[in-house]
Amino acid sequence: MARDLDNPYGMEFRGRRDRGLKFIKPYRNIGELNPVEQLKLSRHPFEVAQAIIDTYSKQGVDSINKVPGELERFKWVGMYPQRQGGDAFMMRIKVPGGVMTSAQVREIGVAADAFAEGPDDSPVFGNRYADLTTRQDIQLHWIRIADVPRIWQRFWDVGLTTVQACGDSARNVCSCPVSGIDEKEVVAALPVAEAISAFFTGNREYANLPRKFKVAVTGCTEDCARVEINDIGLWPSEQADGTVGFNVLIGGGLSDGERMASDLDVFIRTDQAVELCRGVAQLFGELGNRENRGLARMRYLAQELGPEGFRAALDERTKFSLEPAGRELTTAFRGDHVGVHPQKQPGLLYVGCSVPVGRMHGIELIELARLAETYGDGGVRIGIDQNFIVSGVPEERLDDLLAEPLMQTYSPFPGPFERGVVACTGSEFCRFAVVETKERAVKWARTLDAQLSSGDGGGNEREDGGVIRMHFSGCSASCAQPQIADIGFRGDIAHIGEHIEEAVDIGLGGSLGPDAAFIDWVEGAMPVDRVPDALLRVVTRYREERRPGEPFHLWARRTSADQLRSTLVGAPESVTS
């Protein structure tokens, strides 16, 4: 039985129930709210939590459809219906900053093993697994509605929540996964990320924004939190007097309208971060487009207002005056933390392990919790690259940890392609994806490693320039972030004669950091069975033509699109005199 209406299984909803939908000024051009906005006004999305506990878990999935729009509201408690329909849901667990205790990792593993069993085994992954995501969440599949309350209760007991892991509100707040232990961190990011997450999670007054709202915070000089593609990005900055805080970026994002975040030229101290994010959320809630859902993301509002207009509107809504940003301290983009690395605490190491496409069995997560307790400080960290990190390992215990069987499966020293492969859920579960992603991406990476690996880019290196990052999204929603990959794939359909085949669009040359740029889509609708040979050709050419120390994305940018396309399709290049 739930404790009370504001605390169903520990979800801690707060704010006055009659003021839970403030900041709505919908009439911009058309004068009519889109259908999702109308259903959010008719019933606050948080109300679905109690309904799941009291009604749907007991009466079954058919009872959900008796309430108009209720499946849309499921997102506010971290749940989506799978493409299979019926009694099959995806459940997403928020992990602010990617930092978990061993007890939390174990509980997610237990949930995956006990409740996430599908009807058929995957030929690559088997069954009863969890997915680490590109936003430091963890997802479970094949969850039955009757099991949801007991899963929530078990999660609450170890401090986990699924609230606002999805929906038109502040999603999981991302951060550098080695915040607090990395020797290159100049300002502590994890406490800031956790404070921002705590403010928004369960807060009725900020739970109805025009669309999803993504925040990332990093305090190191290498942008591993990918702040440039978030609605709000905070990265380190220094004032003339030596004060270190954050510079504010706004309006980044991917999907169909990719956009690098704008520099707002605003400096904030760590204790101002929550208020800054609250003010941006208020601005977005008041001025964001609630009529055309396709134009509702904050990046469109940022584009409409421009940096100066956005800053002026924000200045009216924050409780402190906005100061110029000062000197940015970010010097590089770092794709992952795979390998063995020294912590800033003397004598301790963190061990980053490669999980190709982020999929792990529940029983493996349980074993990971044991390893964290036995060899480390009991902490496990999830990166935005779909990998995990064991922290606080004494130098004298390293060899024993590396000898464990799980470390052979998810190695800190992978091949460069397995290390860099990322994939979204794909058509296996997602209703929007048009192709299967995870099984293919793993097979492609392993094939390339077998054919091309020469030891460069291994996980024990401090730098990751030898890695070639392949990101595979099953549709244009870009959950796998293909636009910032060395090689990006986007699900498509190819018409071959009278048949339709699964295919991908292929782009090359994406990156973040000092030389940030999105990929160029150089080949469209290539049937998936032709992709492995295409990858072999383009990577072989890169290795033949690259300059000393030149990463893949820079080589791709200086090579013409026609040459890249010819290499991918295996066609001879035209010669001009």
N, C-alpha and C positions, 0 to 999 in steps of 0.2 A: 504494500500500500504506500502511495506517495506521501511524503511528509506534509506538504501543503502546496497550494497553487503556485507559490513563488519558488518552490524548492523541490520539484519532482525529481526524485533520485539524485539530489545534490546538484541540480543544474544551475541553481542560484540566479534565477531571473530577478531583475530589480528595476525600479522606476515605477512611477504611478501608471496604473493600467489605463487610465483615461488620458494620459499624455504620451502614450507609447508610439504615436505616429506624427511627431512634429516635423517641421521643416518641409512640408509638402506644399509647393506652389507649382502646380502642374501645367498651367495654361501658358504655353509659349507661342505656338503657332496654330496647331490644329484645334486646341481647346478641349481635348478629350484624353483622359488617361488611357494608357494601353491596358489590355486585359489583365496582365499580371499586377499592375498597380491597383486596379480595381479590386482584385481579390485580396490584396494585402490590406486595403482599407476596410474591407468587409469583415475581416477577422485577423487579429494580429498573428503573425506566423508562429510566435512562441506558444500559442495555445495548442498547437499540434502535439507538444510533448505530453501533456496530461491526457490528451485523447488517445495517444498510442498506448499509454500505460493502462488507462481505464477501459478502453473500448476496442481499439483495433487489434491489440495483442490477444484479446480474448474472443472477439467475434470474427477475426480473420480479415483477409484483404478485401473482400467484397464490401465490408462495412466502410472502408475508406472512401469509396466513390459516392457515398450518400451525402458527403459534405463537399460542395463545389470548390474546386481548386485545392483540395487538401494535399494532393501529391506534390504540388508546387511548394506548399509550406513545409513538407518533410525536409527540404533542403536546410532549413534553419536549425534542424537538429542533426545535420550531417548525413542525410540519407537521400539516395536516388533510387528509383526503380531501375533494375537492369533491363537490357533490351529483350530478355527472355520473357518479361512480364510475369504476371501471377505473383506468387509468394517468393520473390527473389529480389533482394535489395543490396545495394552497395552501401556500406557504412564507412564514413571518413572520420578519423580521429585526429584532432588538432594537437600538434606538438610545438608550442611556441619556441622559436629559436632552434628547434631540432634537438633539444636536450631532454633526456629521459633518465629516470632511475632504473636500476635493474628490475625492481618490482613492477614498474610500468611495462617494460619490455616483456617480462614474463607473462603478465596478464593479457597483453595483446596476443602473444603466442598461444596462450591457452584458448582465447576466444577464437583465433583462427583455426586451431585444431578441433575445437569442440563444436563450433557453430558455422564455419565457413566451408562446408563440404558441398561441392557441386555434384550433379548426377553422373558426370563423366570425368575421367582423368585427362589432363593435357598430356600429349606425348612428350613435351619438353619439361613441364613444370609439375606434373602430377596433380595433386589436389590439396585442399586445406592450407592455403597460402595467404600471405598478406603482401601488399604492394607499398613500397616506399615511393613517395611522389616527389615531384620537382618543387613542391612548396613545403617540404618537411612534414607533411601529413603521412598517415598510414591508412590504407584502405583495406577493408575486408569485403569479400563477395559472397553471394549465395546466403545472405542473412535472411532468416524467416522472421516475419513480424511477431510471432509469438515469443521469440527469444530476445527481442530488443530490450524489454525492461530489465531482465536479469543481466544482460551485457552491460547496460548503463550502470546498474548497481555495482557490478564488479569493477568497472572503470572508475566510478566515483570513489570507491574504497582506496584506490591507489593514486587519486588525483588527476585522472584523465577525463576529458570531455569531448563530445562530438558537437557541442552547441556552436552554431555559426561556422562550421567547417565548410558549409556551402551557403547558397542564398545571397540575396542582395544586401550584404552587410560586410563588416570587416572580417575577412578570412583569416587564416592562420598567419601570424606575424613572423616573417622569416628573419634570420640573422646568420652571421658567420657561425658555422657549427663548432668552431674551436674558440669561440669567445671565452675569455677568462683564462685560457691556457696557452694561446698562441703568442709566440715571442714578438710578432710583428703588430700586435694590437696596440693602438695608441689611445683608445678610449673604450671603456667597457660597454659593449653593445647588448649583451644578453639581458642584464637587468632592465634596460630600456625596452627591449622587445617584449619582455614579460610584463612590464607595467602597461604598455600600450594594449597588449592582449587582454589583460585583466580589466582595463577600463571598458573595452567594447564588448567583451563576451558576456552575454546575458543582459545587456543594457537595452531596455525597451526603447529608450528615446533615440538611440542611434542604430536600431536594428532594421530600419526600413530606408535604405538608400536606393537611388535609381538603378544601380547594378552592383555587381561584386566590387569589393574595395580591398586592394592588396597593398600591404605595407612591408618594407624590408629595411633592416638596419644593419650596418656593419661599422665596426670601429677599427678595422685594420687597413693597411695600405693596399691590399689586394682585394678587389671587389668580388669576392666569392659569393656574396649574397645577391648579386645581380640586381642592385638597386635601380639600375637604369631602365628596367622594364617593369617597374611597379608604379602604382598610382601615387604612392609616396615613397621616396627613397631617401634614407639618411646615411651619409657617409662622412668620414672625418674631415674636420676643417680646423684651422688654427687662426686665432685673432692676432693682431700685431703685438699684444702684450703677452703672448704665449699661452693664452687660454685655449684649451682644446675642447671642441664640441662637435657639432654636426652641421654640414651644409645640407640644404633641403632641395631635393629634386621632386618634380610633380609631373604626372600625366604620361608615364610610360606604359607600354603594353604591347601585346602581340595580336593574335587572332587575325582577322581580315584587315584590320587597320593598324598595322604595327607602327609604333612610334617610340623613339628614344625620349626619356623623360627630360623635361626642361629644367635648367638650372634656375631656381627661384631667387638666387643671391640672398639667401637668408641664413643667418647663423643662429643656432640654438644651443643652449646648454643641455646637458642630459636631463636635468630636472624640468625642462620645458617641453620635452618631446611629447608627452601625453597631451598637453594642452594644444600644441601645434597640430597634432593629428586630429584632435577633437574639432579644432577650428576648420581644418580642411574637410572633415566629414560634414560639418554643418554647412559649409559653402556648397559642397557637392549635393547635399540633401536639398538645399534651397534652390540651387540654380541648375542642377542636372536635368537632363531631358527625361521626363516621365511619360512622354507621349509616343515617341518612336524608340522602341527598345533596342533597335539596331544602332542607335546613336546615343545610347545612355551611358556608356562607359566614361569615366572621368577624363580620359585622354581627349575626348572630343570637346569637353568643356574647357580643358587646358588650352587646346588649339584655338577655340573660339575667343577666349579672353586674352590669350597671350601671356607671357611671364609677368609683364608689368601690371596688366589688368587683374591677373589672378592674385598677385601679391597685394594689390590695393584692396581687393575684396576680402582677402584673408586678414589683412591688418585690421579691418573693421570687426572681425569676429574672434580675435584672440585677446587674451587678458594681458598680453605684454607687447611692447613695441617690437617691430621686426628690425633687426640689425643686419648690415651687409655680411656676406658669408665669410670673408677673409680668405686665407690661402687653403686650397684643397690639398689634401695629403695623399689621395689615392694615386698610385703610380703604376698599377698593373691590374690585369684581370687574371684571376686564378680559377681554373675550372673545377678542381676537386682537392681533396686532402688525402688521397690514397697514398699509402706508404707508411714508413716508420719515421716519425719526426720528433725532435726534442720539444718538450714543453718549456714555458718560461720558468716553471718550478724546477729547480735543479734536481737531477737524477731521475726525472720522470719523462715518459714518452707517451705520445698518442699514436695509435695504430689505425690507419684508415684502410678499410677493406672494400674491395670492388664487388658490387652486387649487380651483375649485368641486368639491365632494365628494371632493377629494384625489387624483384620478386623473391620472397623467402617463404619457406614452409613455417607453419606455426611451431612445430617442434624445434626448428632451427632457431627461432627467436627465443624459445625457452632455454636452449643451450647457450645462446649468446648472453642471456642474463647471467647464467652460471659463470661464463668466462669473465664477464665484467666484474663480478664479485670476487672471483678467485685470483685474477691477475691484475685488475685495475682498481680504480677508486669506486667502482659500482655504477659508474655512469656510462651511458651509451648515447651517442650523438648521431643524428640523421642529417646528411648533407642535402643540398638542393640538387645534387647530381645523382640521387637515388642510391647512395652508398651509406655505410655506417662506420662509426669511429668508436674504438674502445679507448677511453681516456685514463690517465693516471697510472700507467704501467711502469713499475720500477725497472730500471735498466737490467738488473740481474734476473728479472722474471720474463724478459722478452723472448728468449729462446724457447722457454716452456710454453708460452702462449702460442708462438708460431708453430709449434709441433702439434697443436690440437687439430683434430680432423676438420672442424668448421673453418679453420684458417686455410685449409687446402681447398675447400669449396669456394670460399670467398676470400681470395688471396689479396694480401697487401702488395703483391708483385705481379699483377696481371699483364697480359699482352696489351699493346696500345689500343687495340680496337675494342676488346672487351672492357677495358678501363673507361673508354669514352662513349659507350653506347647507352642511350636513353630512349625510352619508349613510353607512350601513354597506354591507357587501357585497351584501346582499339576496339574493333567490332566484336571481340569476344564478349564484352559486357556493355559497351557504350552504345546508346541509341543513335548517336550522331556520326560515329565513325563508319567509313565505307570499306575499310580493309582491316585485316588482322595485323597486329603490330609486334607484340612482344616476342612471340615465337620466332617470327621472321628476323627481327632485329638481332636476337641472340645468335641465330644460325649464321647470319651474314657476318657478324663480328668474329665469331669463332673461325669461320672459313678464312677470313682475311688474316687473322692471327696465324693460322696454320700455314698459309701460303706466303705471307710477307714479313712476319715478325723477325726482327734481327736483334732484339734486345733493347732497342732505343725506346725511350719514353717509359721505361719501367717504373713501377710504383714506388721504388725506394728513392727516386730523385726528388730534390726539393722543387725543381721546376718541372712543368709538365708540357714543355714545348714539343716533345716527340709524339704526344697523343693526338690522334685524329678523332674528333668528336662527331659521332653520328647520332642525330636525334630524329625520331620517327613518330609523327603524329598521324592518327588515322583520319583526321579531317582538318578543316581550316581553323578550328578552335585553338590549335597550337598548344595543347596541354604539355607536350614534350619539348616545347620551345625550339622548334627547328630553325627559326630565323636567326638564332645566334650560334648555330652549330657550324663546324667546318663543312659538314655535309648534312643537309636537312632533307627529310622526306615528308611529303604531305599526301595523304590518301586520295586516290582519284579512281576513275573508271576509264578503261581503254576499250574502244570498239575495234575488235579484230575480226574482219569479215562480218559474219552474221552473229558473232558471239560478243559478249561483254565479259571482260576480265578485270580482276583487281589490278590496280596500277598505282604508281606514285609519281608525283611531281618531284623533281630533284633540284635542290639549290646548293650553291657552294659559296664559301667565303665569309661566314658570319663570325662575329666575335663581339665581346664587350671590352670595357677598359679604355686605355688611351687611344687605341685605334678601332673604336667601336663602329660597327656597321652591320646592317642586316645582310643576309645572303641574297645573291641574285638567283632567281629561279631560271635555270638554264635549259631544263628539259621537262616537258609535260607528259603526263599519262604514259610512263614507261611500264609495261607489264611487269609484275613483280618477279616473274621467273627469269627476266633478263637483267635484273639489278645486280646479282653477284658478279657477273662478268663485267658489267659496267663499272662497278666499284674497283675491281681489280685493275682495269685499264687506267682509271683516273689516278688511283693511288700510285701505280707503277710510274706513270708519267710525272707525277709530283716528285717522286724520289729521284728520278733521272734529271729533273730540271731545277730542283730547288737550290737556292744559294745557301752558303754556310749559315746554319742556325735559323733558316727561314721557316716559319710555321706554315701549315697548310693554308690557312685563311689568307695570308699575304700573297702566297704563290697564286692562289685562285684569283685574287683581285687583279694581279698584273697579267693574267692570261686572259685572252679575249673570250667572250661568251661563245663565239662560233667555234673556237678551238676546244673549249671545254665540252661543248655539246657534241662535237665530232668524236671526241674521245669517249664520251659516255655511250654513244650509240654504236661506236665501232666503225664509223664511216671515214673514208680517206679525206684529208683536208685538201681544199682547193689551193693551188699554188698560183700566186699572181706575180707577174714580173714588173 
